[in-house]
Amino acid sequence: MSSQKFNPAVSSTIAIRDADGKYMKVTSTNGLEFTSADFDDNAIFTVVPRSSGKIALVGHNEKYMNMYYLDDIKCEGPGGGLDVSVIFLDDYFVQFGISGFSGQDGKTYYVSCEPGNASYHGSLAVKKEQDRSTFFVIEPIGKATLTGTVALKDMNGKFMSVTSTNGLTFDKTFVEENAIFEAQASGSKYALIGSNGKYVNMYYVDDVKCEGPGGGLAVGLYNRPLRRVNLTISGYSGQDGKTYFLSNLPGNESYHGSLAVAKTENEHCRFRIEPITKINVTGVITLRNQEGCYMKVTESGGLTCTSSVADDNAKFTVKRSGSKLALIGKNGKYVNMYYVDDVKCEGPGGGLTLGVGYNGDGTVFLTISGYQGQNGATYFLSSEPGNASYNGSLAVKRCAVDTCRFYIDSVAQVSGTIALRDSHGAYLRVTNDKGLVFSHGAVDDNAKFTVKQDGNKVNLIGVGYGSYVNMYGIKYVQCKGPSGGLALGVNTLVNGLVRLSISGYQGQDGKTAYLSSRAGEAKESLLVASDGSDASCRFVVENY
């Protein structure tokens, strides 16, 4: 994070570097110095917001940064301390301005990284004029957490993943299944469980793999600047009270794929924790790009991604094969690939095998690997048009650009026996008088409906009373129909939601209306709404 994004109300803990990359640190004499590029606790300062946009700084020694005679700055103030203004410059630099003190004559002085008067035993000089020594970079220090579903990224942008021999390596630029870990907290330490169901474990305080049957390696978490952390290792036999660090470097070859334990902290021990939203890619799904357009099958068996409407051509059935999958379009054909460049939906069987790469923003990559001509590289399905000669294909990309990011939505299966739940968690129920209401509570037979297919539409029959959901005067809906009932269209929406449309009835004048969870004009009835964008027209389908 750059210093220009620094907000004292949000970035409450920071580190400060000079133009040469050295950190401001509190010394043993409560002085301040810029002598080392190595980060440690003495480089951590807490920001205290002051009036008029100024801030004060509290060091790791719990003392305030303070000033002596407009000349020298230390970190030994018992309270209050020196208020400074943060002046933003170009190239992510800032200055810390000092103003409003007696003797300044209205001028602004500046905190400097140069040593102050030797008699203060470790102070920083105050400069009357700005120069290179007054330029600093602020590095916010976040408080990372290691819980839930996560991935671990090193300084090179590579993710830790489990190998086929239960080893660990940093070789992925995106998060596939084997780069996902479940983190479990135990007191102040954490354990990691890989996608193979094994615990990350350690051998002889030297090598780390992912083959522990239980418990595993307990790591601590040390927060560093720029959202990075160390995974610390301490308290084990042979460490003599020292702290070691997990690194991204390969371990001893005899372990067939381990990571080395570093005895001292360095850049190989710095990671970012990426929370991962793992999506269950099963059943029937839709694929939506970041612009909200759906991947669809064309009449010629091609693929496009230009429409924001999720109709039947946007639905794909997932066929799993281990950690990979194939997609079958509404035309009954498999999504397939030509020459590692173009993807259509006209495969007679098998089709293109795709991996799933997870991102922290809820999108996924659909990865392509293991095919002739790839030379071990991983390619990515995109939403961009492919070669025009294929009459409707999607392009395969060599690197993961934004057009390779898709949102996956599960398509509700409006078949068999279902329940309908509204945005407030209430279920559609048939009342004793065969009316319809949405109310909270357990899903009993009065909240279940049997789906009867009627061409490309459906009828709903209440399980409890056996009567059809029906409509009166295109105004309201109840559940009193002896047969036939109301024919409902099913519109697939994002996030697995559906909308139930009503069209083709006398008096609608060719318009489409929608079933709403709002009360209709009759007792125990539901409204027929003209605006399908209303939240009351969106439902979750639960299958029973």
N, C-alpha and C positions, 0 to 999 in steps of 0.2 A: 504494500500500500504506500502510495506516495505521501509526502508531507502535506501536499496541497489538499488532501482529503482529511487532514487532521481536524478533529472537532473535539475541543476539550470537554464537552458534555458527554461525549461517547467514548473517546479514546482516553480512558482514565489512567492507563499504565503505558509508559513509553520508554524508549531508549533514544539517545541523541548521539549522532555521529558527526564528526567534523568533515571538512572537504577531502581529507585524506583517508576517510573510512575508519578513524579511531573513535572509540566510544568514550563519552564522558562517564567517569566513575568516581564514586566516593572512596577516599583513601582511609587508612586506619586512623589518621589524625583528624577525620571529618573534613578533610580538604577535598578538592576536586581536581581531576587531571584528565588529559587526553593523551594517553601513552600506549594504548593497546587496542588492536582490532578484534581481540577476543571478547566475546560476550559472556558475562557472568552476572550474578545477583547484584553486584555493586554498580552495574550499569542500568538498573531498573529504577525509574522515578514515577511517582504517583502525581498526577495532575490535579491541582485544586483550583477550580474556577473562581475568579475574582470579578469584581465589578468592572464595568467599562471594557469588557472583553479580555481583561488581563488574566494571567494565571500565576500560581505559585507552584513550586516543585518540592516534593518530599522524597528524600533518598531512601535507600534500603536500610539505612541506619535510623530511620524514623525521625530524622531532623530535617528542618526546612533549609533550602538554599537561601543564603543570606548575604548581605553586602556590608563591606567596611569602607567608609569614607569615599564613596564613589570611585574606588580604585580596585578593590579586591573582593572576590566572591568565594565563599566556602559553603559547606553544608552542615552547619552546626546550630542553626536557629532553633530555639525551643518552641517557637510558635509564630504564626504570621508569616515571617520570611519576606523575601524580595518578590514583589509583583512585577512581572515582565509582560510586555505585549509581544505577540507572535506576528512578525512581519513576513508575508509570503512573497517570495521572489520567483524568478524563472528557474527552470530545470530542477524543480522539486526542493529547492533550498529555502530555508527560513532564516530570519535573524530574530534574536531576542532583544527587544528594545527596552531601555531603562529610561524613564522620564518622570518628571514631577517632583524631583528631590531638590532640596535647598542647595544652591551652588551650581545648578545646571543651566540657569538663565534661559529656561524654556527649550533647551536643546535635548536631543535624544542621544543617549550613549548606548553601547552595545556589549553584550556578553561576548567574550573572546575565548578561543581554545588555548591561547598562550598562557604560560605560567605567570602568576602575579608576583607580588613582593615576597622574597624568600623568607622574610621575618614572620610571615603568616603560616609557614610550614605546610605549604600545599594549597595555594589559592589560584583562581583564574583571574586574569587581568580584565579590567573594564576598559574598552576603547572609546575614545572620544569621537573617532571617525571610523566609518566602516571600511573593512578590508577583507581579504580572503579568510582571515582567522575568525571573522564574525559570521561565516556561512555554515549552516548546519542542516542536517537531514533528520527529521523526526520519524522514528519507526514505532508505530503502535504495537503493543504486545497484547494479543488477545488471550483469553483464558480458554484453552481448548478442552474439549471433553472427549473421552474415548468410550462411548457406549453405543449400543445399537448396531446397525449395519454400516460398515465403514470400508474405505479403501485407504491405503497408505502410499503417498506420492513423495518421491525423493527430489533433490535439488535439480535433477536433470529432467523432471517431468515424467519419470517412469514409475509404474505402479508395482508394488510387491504382489507376487502371485505364487500359488502353489504349483509345483511341477508334478509330472507323472510319477516321480519317485518319492513324493511327499517332501521334497525339498522346497526351498524358497529362493526366489530370484527377483530382480528388478529388471524386467525386459519389455513391459507392456506400456504403450503410450495411451491406452484407454482401459476401461474397467470391464473385463470379461468376467464370466462366472468364477474363474479360479483366482480372481483378484479381489473377491469380496470376502470380508471377515466379519464375524459376529464378535463384538467386544463385550466382556462381562466385567463389571466392577466388583472388587473384593477389598473393602476398606479403601485405602488410598492407592491401591495398585489394580492392575488390569490383566486379564487373560484374553487371548485371541483364538478364535476357532475358525479354521479354514473351511473352504467349500467342500473339502473331502471329509468333513466331520471330525477332523483331528485337531488337537490343541497345538499351538505354536510352543515348542519346547526347546530346551538347551542341553548341550553336551559339554561337560567339563569347563564351563565358563568360557568357552571358546567358539562354539558353533551352534547355530540356531536352525531348526527345521520345523516341519509341521506334521508330526506323526505321534504326538503325545496322546495316550489313551484317555487321559483325564487330568484336570488340574492345570498342567502346563506351566509355562514360564510366567512369573508375575513381574510385570514391568511397571515402573513409575512413569510419570509424565512431567517433563520440564518445559515450560513455555518459553519460547524464544521470540525475537522480533519477527515481523512480517508473517504472522500466523503459523510459524513453524514450531516444531516441538522436538525434543529428544525423548526417545523411549529408553529410560534408565533401568539398569540392572544392579541390584544391590542386595546385600544380606545373605549371599550364598557362600558356601564353604570354599575357601581358596581366594576370596577377594580381599581378605585382611581389612575389612571395613571400607574399602574403596568403592567408588561407583563406576560401573562400566556402561557401555552404550551399544544398542543395536545399530548396526551399520548396513549400508546397501552393497557392501563389497562381498565377493564370493568367499566362502570359508574354506576349510580343509577339503581337498579333492576326495579324500577317502570317505567323506560323508555323502558323496553323490548328490551334491546340490544343497549346500547350506549357506547361510549368511554368517559373516564374521562378527564376533563381538569385539568392539573397539575398547581399548583400555583408557584412551583419552578422547575427549570430544573433538570432532572436526566436522567439515562440511558433509562428509559421508554419513553423518549421524543425524542429519536434520531433515525432518519430514513434515508434510502437511497431512492432516486428517481430513478426508473428504467423506461427509455423510452421503450415503447412497440410498436412494429409493429403489428398492428391488421390485420389479414389475413381474407379475405372474403372467407369462406369455403362453396362454393355453386357450383352448376352445375356439371361438370365433372372435376376431379382432378387427379393428380398423387402424390404419396408419395415417397419421396427420403430421404435416411438416410444420415448421415454426410460423409459417404465414397462415396456418389454419386450413390448408388445402389437403384433401384426402387422396391417397393413392387409390386409383380405380382401374378396373379392367375395361378395355374398350371392346367394341363389337368385333374388331379384327384380332382380338387376343393380345393387344398391346397393353401398355401401362401408361397412365398419365397422372399428374398431380397438380391439377389446375382448378378444381372445384371445391368449394367449402361446404357442399351438401353431401351428407353421408347416406347415400342410397344403397341398394343391394349390391351394386358394382364395387362398393368400397369395402365389402366384407370379405375376409379371408379366413379360411379354416387352418388352424395350426396343426401340423403333424410333427411331433417331437421325435428326435433321434439322439438320445443321450443329452448332451449339453447344447446341441444344435437343433435346427428346425427347418421344415419346408412349409411353404404357403400354397394353399389351393384356393383359386379364385372362384367367384360365383358361377363362372362358366365351366367349372369342373376340371379345369386344367391347372397344372403346377406352374408356379413362378419359376422361370428358367433363364439361363444366361447364354449369351453368344460371345465367344472369343474374349472372355474376361473384360468385356467393354459395355455390353448392352443387356438389359433385362426386360423380358416380356412375360406373358402369362399364357403360354401355349404348349407347355411340356406335357407329354402323354403320361409320364410317371416319374417318380423320384424327384425331379426338379432340382433347383438350386438349394444347396445346404447353407444356411445362414447361422452365424453366431450372433449373440446379443451383447453389445457393449453398453454399460450403464453410465449415465452422467449424473452429476449432483443436482441438475435442474429438472429432473423428472423425465428427460428425453432419453432415447436410446440410439445407438448405432446398430445397424444391421451389417455385420462383418462378413467378408468373403475371404476364405483362405483355403490353402491346400490344393488349388487347381493348377493344372499345367500352364506354364507361362508366368506364374506369379513369383517363382524363385524364392519361396518362403515368406514373401511379403503378405500383409493383410490389406485388402481393399475394402471399399465401403459402398453400399447402395445409397444412391442420392435421389432426390426428388426432381432433379434437372432432366430435361429431355435428352435422350440419347441420339445416336446417329439417325438422321432423317431417312436413310435407306431402309431402316427396319419398320417404318410406318407405325411409329408409336412405341418407343421403348424408353426406359429410364437409364441414365448414365451410371456407370460404375466409376467411382473416384479412387485415385491412388492415395489420397490422404483425407482425413476426416474434416471436411469443411462444414459450414453451418447447414448447407442443404442436405447433409447426411444425418441430421438430427430429426428423429421422429417421436411423436407422442403415440403411445399405444393405448387404445381404449378397448376394453372388453365389450363385446356386443351382447346385450341382454337377450337371453333365449326366451322369447315369448311363445312358449309351447308347453304342453303337459299341464301341470298344476302350478300356479304361480300365486304370489302375493304382491301387492303394489304398495310401496312406501313413499310418502311425500318428503319434501325437504326438511320437515320438522320431525321426522321419525315416526309419524302416525301412519297407520295402515288403513286401507280401504276395507270397509266391512259392510255386510248386509245386515240390516236391522230386523227386528221381529216382524215389522210390517213390510219387509222387503224394500225398504228404502236403502240409500247409500250414504255413508258418512265416513270421514277419516277420523280415527281415534287411536289413542295409545293403548298398549297392552300386548299380551301374548298373541301369537298367530294361531288362532283356532280355526275351525272349519268355516266360520262366518267371514274370515279374512282370506280365505283361499278361493281361487277361481280356476275352473277348467277352461283351457283354451281350445276353441274349435276353429280350425282353419276354414276360411271362406274366400277362396281364390287367393289374392295377395293381401287380404284383410283378415281380421280375426273377430270372433264372437267370444264374449266372456260369460261363463255360467257359474253362478254361485254354488260352491260345494255344499254348503249347509242346507239350502232350500231347493237347489236344482233349477232355479229360475234364471232367465237370461237378463243381462244388463241391457236396458232398452232406453229409448229417448222419446221425450214428449215435446212436440211442436218446435224442434230444434232449439229448445231453451234449457231444458234440464234433463238429467239422467237418473234413473232409479234401477231396480233389479226385479221387475215384475213381469218380464216378458215370458209367455208360455212357450215360445219357440222362435227361432230366427234371431231376434234381438238386434242390437246395434252393431253394424259392421265398422270396425275400427282399423285405421291404418296405423302402422308402427313406424315412427320416425326415430332413427338412432341418433343420439346426441353425444357430446363429449363426456368423458368420465363415466361411461357405462350407463348413462341415463337414457330414458326413452320419453317420447311424446306420443300421445294417442290422438290421431287426427280423425275428423269426421267430415266426410265430403260426399257429394253425389245425391244429397237428399233434396226433396222438393222444398222450395223456399230459400235455399242457400244461394241461388243465383250464381252457381259455379264457384263459390268461395269455399274455403276450408276453415272449419272451426276445430276446437280442441277440447278434450276432456280436462276439466280443472278440479283441483281439490277444494275449491271454494264452494260454499253452500249455494244451491240453486233456489229458485223462487218457491218451489213446493217444499213441504215438510220432508226432511230426510232425503234430500236430493242433492245432486251435484250440478254445478254450473257448466253450461256449454260456452266456452270462451272464444272470442273472435281473435284475440292476440295470443299466439302460441309462444311468444317470447317471455311471457309472464312466468315467474318461478313456480306458480301453482300448477302449471301444465307439464312439469318435469317430474318423472317418477323413477324410482329404483325398482327393478324387477327381481324378486327372489323366487328361486325355483324349488319345488317340493316334490 
